[in-house]
Amino acid sequence: MSYTIIEVCNGCGACKRLCPANAISGTQKSLHVIDGSLCIECGACGRVCPKQAVKDSLGRICTAVKKSEWEKPVFDHKKCNSCVICIDACPTGCLAMSGAMGKDKHGKPYMKDDKACIGCGFCAAECPVDAITMAKPAAKAA
Amino acid sequence: MGKGYMGKVLFVDLSKGDFKEETIPDEVYEKYLSGTGLAAYLLYNRIPAGADALGPENIFGLMSGLLTGTGSLFTGRWMAVGKSPLTGGWGDANCGGQFSPAIKRAGYDGILFTGISEKPVYLYIGEGKMELRDASGLWGKDAVETEEMLLEECGHDAKVACIGPAGEKLSLIAGICNDKGRIAARSGLGAVMGSKKLKAVVLDGCRRIPVADRDEMKNLSKICSKWVGMQPPFVPGNMTGFIGAFMRILPTQMAQDGMLYKVMLRKWGTVSMNQVSAEMGDSPIKNWSGSNKDFGMSKSKYVNPDVYTDCEMVKYHCYSCPLGCGGICKMTGKFSETHKPEYESVLALGGLCMNEDSDSIFYMNELLNRAGMDTISAGGTAAFAIECYERGILTKDETDGLELKWGNTAAIVSLIEKMIKREGIGDLLADGSKVASQKIGKGSERYAIHAGGQELAMHDGRGDPGFGLHYSVDPTPGRHTIGAWLYYEMFQLWKKVKSLPAVKPLYHKDAKYKADEEKAIWSNACSKFMNVLNGSGVCMFGAFIGIKRTPTFDWLNAATGWNKSPEDYMEIGERIQTLKQQFNIKHGIEPKSFKANDRSLGIPPLLEGANKGRTVEIDKLMKDYWTAFGWDPETGKPKGETLAKLGIE
């Protein structure tokens, strides 16, 4: 299964720049193409496309969302068992483990590079103990 | 629907520079799982009989586990596989850290290498690229330097497995390193990688790992995580020796529940066992000739577990591990930090050589990790050399002037440095004690404590005969990560596999030393189960807390969508073990030749200490083990009917 790009694509290249799997190819102002064998269905292309030119793996047109409203992971460190699965699940490498936290020498995950986060939610999906929820930054602040 | 595995492996021909993907049919996973099971299936037919383990015909692989990346816990082990140059038979070694999921994120369950490259290369997979790149500039660098240089070149999100100078110099006790000094150390597979001029593998993929029922995986993982999270306050480290002494003195023993060990692992890591083991006769002392009488608490206190946690800056977790037994320790001198030494390393470089200098153990630990040399075999070989020197078999001229006496820290450190560099006496010892003793002669063979060429781990069969048995019968001999009576108790397999006998909650210690029929059932179960674990990528420490708390069988069903019973999985383990034994037969190994060194089995028995007077009934135990597997009780060779029953062609 893979995302696809339809002909309304204006070749702006926003999706190609964002794709963490290097699955999108195409030159400026021409129709871009997603390599289905590389696509990891993170949905970043659909969220960033200004022309609604991306279909998800079920064939639905994706809607663009402002980057400032992309959902980001919120960690519940009480539930977290420091298993590092979220760090590995992240396709952009935006998460990292902290050092020792006071007397507790077991690190915890945190957002290392907020700008790199594409809001894919893979960290939350793969967290084995549901210690991560995805929330819009505003909700996160609240 | 996903099934937990990626469904394909990559073959890289280093002679031609070719890449070839191979799709693996579902039936193969159902018969062999992934990891070492799949590797045994792939390599058995493809490595020709008698192939030189350091030649182009050997196939070397890096495998991930079936459960790795599926939302299960304790499933971050990756495995190196190939024909072992150390034993001449099946070789595998496994390691934790963050490398195992990277193999699957690159799109494969395993990456296998054939042929030999003309010049040093490394494999890079990532960013939609797959290429062999020049590694001439990395050749000669240690494992930490190599990883740092590769991350600088390929990006810091990449994962690296590499060899150090020991693998490059074809030391038969070399392993493969990841995460800056963790090491898949056993079986000498670092030398195989070195023989292929393959310096490193760098993986930077982000593929999704498909799972049949992720919700069920999480339900199971939450229960497991809760058990692991239970952490009562515990005694100070300097009290652990007294626990060991108490266990030694008691005539009875309670069946061990791995939850106790879990608590110690979480607090200290494997070094929690340093003093306990030395006191209770689990840890071999003075090249297996000594006991707790020689290395009592006044000496072992220098390796009490608090010594290690006091300088531990941070604990770290391998991929998908809720426990976190690893740590990074600060140190002074040439290196500023090191992975917290493991129990095996501390005792091999400590009590086995009568070395009580903790600082030197930190130093040698880091040195060996960087060199990519097995600390168990290095320590075992150093202890062998010391005994040879003390007995006059090796002279000062032959040791390059080193006073190789028990506990001479400076000489032991120099010896290890020479082994890494293959310099002088180090060149003689760099292939392990068996090869060295064959070159030295003069009766030194008696003091080379190995099984099938591989140095025994730091668990004494005279204390738990299960260790002596598994050292002697496993297709990869000399390893402590297969089975023991203790492991059977902790795995608690009878709670899922109804045909297996439960262990009595309290028993007289004498029962451990009787080679009755039940022991064959226990040891067979351990071997089968360990193959399931190594096919799935499960860490043995996770399995120690019991099959109901670390629900490997249930995770396997939820990840794959299969509906197999625990008995079905045990049969898969049986199939893998039998195939590995058959691999050895194909390569001309007589299973009897893997019997561990006599001294390690109490022939003759020790005259004092925790294991005084004990002899392992090894011949009966081996025969019973082979019989229970359907292998010939006299030769250890799988019978035709057994191969047919298991569908091994």
Chai-1 contact restraints between the chains, C-beta under 6 A:
chainA,res_idxA,chainB,res_idxB,connection_type,confidence,min_distance_angstrom,max_distance_angstrom,comment,restraint_id
A,P20,B,C206,contact,1.0,0.0,6.0,A-B,restraint_1
A,A21,B,C206,contact,1.0,0.0,6.0,A-B,restraint_2
A,N22,B,E127,contact,1.0,0.0,6.0,A-B,restraint_3
A,N22,B,G128,contact,1.0,0.0,6.0,A-B,restraint_4
A,L38,B,G128,contact,1.0,0.0,6.0,A-B,restraint_5
A,I40,B,C206,contact,1.0,0.0,6.0,A-B,restraint_6
A,I40,B,R208,contact,1.0,0.0,6.0,A-B,restraint_7
A,N81,B,S225,contact,1.0,0.0,6.0,A-B,restraint_8
A,N81,B,P322,contact,1.0,0.0,6.0,A-B,restraint_9
A,S82,B,H317,contact,1.0,0.0,6.0,A-B,restraint_10
A,S82,B,G324,contact,1.0,0.0,6.0,A-B,restraint_11
A,C83,B,H317,contact,1.0,0.0,6.0,A-B,restraint_12
A,C83,B,S320,contact,1.0,0.0,6.0,A-B,restraint_13
A,C83,B,C321,contact,1.0,0.0,6.0,A-B,restraint_14
A,C83,B,P322,contact,1.0,0.0,6.0,A-B,restraint_15
A,V84,B,H317,contact,1.0,0.0,6.0,A-B,restraint_16
A,V84,B,Y319,contact,1.0,0.0,6.0,A-B,restraint_17
A,I85,B,S320,contact,1.0,0.0,6.0,A-B,restraint_18
A,D88,B,P101,contact,1.0,0.0,6.0,A-B,restraint_19
A,D88,B,Y319,contact,1.0,0.0,6.0,A-B,restraint_20
A,P91,B,C206,contact,1.0,0.0,6.0,A-B,restraint_21
A,G93,B,D157,contact,1.0,0.0,6.0,A-B,restraint_22
A,G99,B,V314,contact,1.0,0.0,6.0,A-B,restraint_23
A,A100,B,V314,contact,1.0,0.0,6.0,A-B,restraint_24
A,K105,B,V314,contact,1.0,0.0,6.0,A-B,restraint_25
A,K105,B,K315,contact,1.0,0.0,6.0,A-B,restraint_26
A,H106,B,K315,contact,1.0,0.0,6.0,A-B,restraint_27
A,H106,B,G324,contact,1.0,0.0,6.0,A-B,restraint_28
A,E126,B,G71,contact,1.0,0.0,6.0,A-B,restraint_29
A,P128,B,G71,contact,1.0,0.0,6.0,A-B,restraint_30
A,P128,B,K218,contact,1.0,0.0,6.0,A-B,restraint_31
A,P128,B,S221,contact,1.0,0.0,6.0,A-B,restraint_32
A,V129,B,K222,contact,1.0,0.0,6.0,A-B,restraint_33
A,V129,B,S225,contact,1.0,0.0,6.0,A-B,restraint_34
